[in-house]
């Protein structure tokens, strides 16, 4: 599946460090009109990595728009794929290509109660959700609670905005101790919804607690970010016997992008490790698979027989079976 995104030029008009590792970018489209967006929306941004490759990254839109600029926040990852480092090198006046706002994580205002769960930079799509839900709660009386986890106190970006919107409904958890998601879910009224964004291990813990509580799968909404792996991002090798190919996947490139560049046809849609359309069979592993998706079950990840090509990576060498032949 090919992207049909329409790109436009935007200028960086302001920068602000939200935390020591999170920087906010204010972007003004060249047209002077920043299309409105709903909670959960994001921009696609083209960045040039240090290796000279043009890559596309998705960044959540933060807060309400003003019709002139969009705001995104980027966490600096020294061991990531290079997108955040490229963004952090930008200065006011620099230009880059961006898409119009897209939304695969929309907020439904018809639920009888809400629980928001954020981990680290995963707070960005939830800021506007909290602001909208805070106003909604004042009008309707529906309960809204947020759990916000961060390793250190200095990493709680946007905490003042969240507390202004939800008051004592915001509970900040500092450190690595597990959060009691089950207790928070138990407080939700029947039919209540949970919206969460953060590292894959946190999302998996939330999903387990949600399922254990017998809650409807449709009422759990989540968004992932592909940099949240267990292992440091590094180059690895992929063999495709069906095509007699051996491909090196660079550190600043996804497996899906490397396959596409090599002419291996694949299907994809979300590119966030959620839909499963890009899943490929793993024939052999010489090293370790770093699963960064929320589509595969814990058992499937442990067996290492399948991989989501859009976000997951490896250390060492993988032998994969492609579902499609380039000459078919």
C-alpha positions in Angstrom: 0.0 0.0 0.0 1.4 3.4 -1.0 1.0 6.6 0.8 -1.2 9.3 -0.7 -0.1 12.1 1.7 -0.2 15.6 0.4 2.9 17.5 1.6 3.2 21.2 2.3 6.1 23.4 3.5 6.0 24.8 7.0 8.4 27.1 8.9 9.6 26.7 12.4 8.6 29.9 14.1 9.3 29.1 17.8 11.0 26.5 20.0 10.4 25.7 23.7 12.0 23.1 25.9 9.2 21.5 27.9 11.6 19.2 29.8 15.4 18.6 29.4 14.7 16.0 26.8 11.4 17.2 25.2 11.3 20.2 22.8 8.1 21.8 21.5 8.1 23.1 17.9 5.6 25.7 16.7 5.2 25.2 12.9 3.5 27.7 10.5 2.3 26.4 7.1 3.5 28.4 4.2 -0.1 29.2 3.3 -0.6 30.9 6.7 -3.5 28.6 7.5 -3.1 25.8 10.0 -6.1 23.5 9.6 -8.0 22.8 12.8 -7.5 19.4 14.5 -9.3 17.2 17.0 -7.8 15.5 20.1 -5.5 12.6 19.1 -4.4 14.1 15.8 -0.8 14.1 14.5 1.3 15.5 11.7 3.6 13.5 9.4 6.9 15.3 9.2 9.8 14.7 6.7 13.2 14.8 8.4 16.7 14.3 7.0 18.8 12.0 9.1 22.5 12.3 9.7 23.0 9.5 7.2 21.4 11.7 4.5 18.2 9.7 4.2 14.8 11.5 4.0 12.5 9.8 6.5 8.9 10.4 7.6 8.0 10.7 11.3 4.7 11.1 13.1 4.3 13.6 15.9 1.2 14.3 17.9 -0.3 17.7 17.9 -0.3 19.4 21.3 -3.1 21.5 22.6 -5.6 23.6 20.8 -4.7 25.2 17.4 -5.0 28.9 16.7 -5.6 28.7 12.9 -2.1 29.9 12.2 0.4 27.4 13.7 0.6 23.8 14.8 2.5 22.6 17.9 4.3 19.3 18.2 6.7 18.0 20.8 9.7 15.7 20.2 11.6 13.7 22.7 15.4 13.5 22.0 16.5 9.9 21.6 20.2 9.5 21.3 19.8 5.8 20.5 16.7 6.2 18.2 16.5 6.1 14.4 17.7 9.7 14.0 14.5 11.5 13.5 14.5 13.2 16.9 18.1 14.3 16.6 17.4 15.8 13.2 14.4 17.7 14.7 16.5 19.0 17.6 18.9 20.5 15.1 16.2 22.8 13.7 16.2 26.5 14.5 13.5 29.2 14.1 13.3 30.1 10.4 14.1 26.6 9.2 11.6 24.9 6.8 10.4 21.3 6.5 7.7 19.3 4.8 4.6 18.4 6.8 1.2 16.8 6.1 -2.2 18.1 7.1 -3.4 16.8 10.5 -4.4 13.2 10.5 -6.2 11.3 13.3 -6.2 7.6 14.1 -6.8 8.2 17.8 -10.1 10.2 18.0 -11.8 11.1 21.2 -15.4 9.9 21.7 -17.4 12.2 24.0 -20.4 9.9 24.5 -18.9 7.6 27.2 -20.1 7.7 30.9 -16.5 8.0 32.2 -12.9 8.3 31.1 -9.5 7.1 32.2 -6.4 8.6 30.5 -3.0 6.9 30.9 0.2 8.4 29.7 3.8 7.4 29.9 6.6 9.8 29.1 6.3 11.5 25.7 3.1 9.6 25.3 1.4 12.6 27.1 1.4 14.6 23.9 -1.8 13.3 22.3 -3.5 13.3 25.7 -3.0 17.0 26.5 -5.8 18.2 24.2 -8.0 15.2 25.3 -7.6 16.2 28.9 -8.5 19.8 28.1 -11.6 18.8 26.1 -12.6 16.2 28.7 -12.1 18.7 31.6 -14.6 21.1 29.9 -16.9 18.2 29.1 -16.9 17.0 32.7 -17.8 20.5 34.0 -20.9 20.5 31.7 -21.9 16.8 32.1 -20.5 15.7 35.4 -18.9 12.6 33.8 -15.8 11.4 35.8 -12.4 11.9 34.3 -9.1 10.6 35.7 -5.6 10.7 34.4 -2.6 8.5 35.3 0.7 10.0 34.2 4.0 8.1 34.6 7.5 9.4 34.2 10.9 8.1 35.4 11.9 11.4 37.0 10.0 14.5 38.3 11.6 16.7 35.7 10.1 14.6 32.9 6.5 15.5 33.6 5.9 17.8 30.6 2.6 19.7 30.4 1.7 18.8 34.0 0.5 22.3 34.9 -1.8 22.3 31.8 -3.2 18.9 32.8 -3.8 20.0 36.4 -5.5 23.1 35.1 -7.8 21.0 33.0 -8.5 18.1 35.4 -7.5 19.4 38.8 -7.1 16.6 41.3 -8.1 14.1 38.6 -4.4 14.0 37.5 -2.3 11.5 39.4 1.4 11.6 38.7 3.5 8.5 39.2 7.3 9.1 39.4 9.8 6.2 39.1 9.8 2.7 37.8 7.3 1.1 40.2 4.3 -0.5 38.5 1.1 1.5 38.4 -2.0 -0.1 39.6 -4.0 0.0 36.4 -6.5 -2.6 37.7 -7.6 -0.3 40.5 -8.1 2.7 38.2 -10.0 0.6 35.7 -12.3 -0.7 38.5 -13.3 2.9 39.3 -14.6 3.4 35.7 -18.4 3.1 35.3 -19.6 0.4 32.9 -19.0 1.5 29.3 -16.3 3.9 30.4 -13.4 4.4 28.0 -9.6 4.3 28.5 -7.2 6.3 26.2 -3.5 5.5 26.6 -0.2 6.4 24.9 3.3 5.4 25.9 5.9 2.8 25.8 4.9 -0.7 24.5 5.5 -2.4 27.9 3.1 0.1 29.6 0.5 -0.4 26.8 0.7 -4.2 27.2 0.2 -3.9 31.0 -2.8 -1.6 30.5 -4.2 -4.1 27.9 -3.8 -7.1 30.3 -5.5 -5.2 33.1 -8.4 -4.2 30.8 -8.9 -7.7 29.6 -8.7 -9.1 33.1 -11.5 -6.7 34.2 -13.7 -8.0 31.4 -14.0 -4.7 29.7 -15.1 -4.3 26.1 -12.1 -4.2 23.7 -13.7 -1.4 21.8 -13.6 0.9 24.8 -9.8 0.7 25.1 -8.2 3.2 22.7 -4.4 3.5 22.3 -1.6 5.0 20.3 1.9 3.8 20.1 5.3 5.2 19.1 7.8 3.0 17.3 10.9 4.1 19.2 9.8 2.3 22.4 11.8 -0.9 22.1 13.5 -3.0 24.7 16.8 -2.9 22.8 18.9 0.0 21.5 18.2 0.8 17.9 20.9 -0.6 15.6 21.4 -2.0 12.1 20.4 -5.6 11.5 20.3 -8.0 8.6 17.3 -9.6 7.0 17.3 -12.5 4.6 14.4 -13.1 2.2 14.9 -16.6 0.6 11.8 -16.2 -1.5 13.6 -13.3 -3.3 17.2 -14.5 -2.8 17.9 -11.3 -1.0 20.0 -10.2 2.0 19.1 -6.7 3.2 20.8 -4.5 5.8 18.2 -2.4 7.8 20.1 0.7 8.9 19.5 2.1 12.4 17.7 5.2 10.9 15.3 3.0 8.8 12.4 0.7 9.6 12.3 -2.8 8.3 9.2 -1.9 6.2 11.2 1.0 4.6 14.2 -1.2 3.9 12.0 -3.9 2.3 10.3 -1.3 0.1 13.7 0.2 -1.0 14.8 -3.4 -1.9 11.7 -3.9 -4.1 10.0 -6.4 -1.7 6.2 -5.8 -1.9 4.5 -5.5 1.4 1.1 -4.4 2.7 0.8 -1.8 5.4 -1.6 0.7 6.8 -1.2 2.2 10.3 2.7 2.1 10.4 2.3 2.2 14.2 2.3 -1.5 15.1 -1.4 -1.6 15.7 -3.3 -3.0 12.7 -1.2 -6.1 11.9 -1.4 -5.7 8.1 2.4 -5.6 7.7 3.0 -8.8 9.8 5.6 -11.2 8.2 6.5 -14.8 9.1 9.9 -15.2 10.8 11.6 -18.4 9.5 14.8 -18.1 11.6 16.4 -15.8 14.2 20.1 -15.4 14.7 20.0 -12.9 17.6 16.9 -11.4 19.1 13.7 -9.8 17.9 12.7 -6.5 19.5 8.9 -6.4 19.3 7.6 -2.8 19.3 4.0 -3.4 18.3 0.8 -3.9 20.3 -0.8 -6.2 17.7 0.9 -9.5 18.4 0.0 -11.4 21.5 2.5 -12.0 24.3 2.7 -15.7 23.2 3.4 -14.7 19.6 6.1 -12.3 20.7 7.7 -15.0 22.9 7.7 -17.5 20.1 9.3 -15.0 17.7 7.6 -16.5 14.6 6.0 -13.3 13.4 7.1 -9.6 13.2 5.4 -6.3 12.5 7.6 -4.8 9.9 6.5 -1.2 10.4 7.9 -0.8 13.9 9.7 -3.9 15.2 13.4 -4.5 14.8 16.1 -7.1 15.7 19.6 -7.6 16.8 21.6 -9.9 14.5 19.9 -11.6 11.5 16.3 -12.5 10.7 15.2 -14.8 7.9 11.7 -13.8 6.8 9.0 -15.0 4.4 7.5 -12.3 2.2 3.9 -12.9 1.4 4.4 -11.3 -2.1 6.8 -11.9 -5.0 8.1 -8.8 -6.8 7.4 -10.5 -10.1 3.9 -11.7 -9.2 
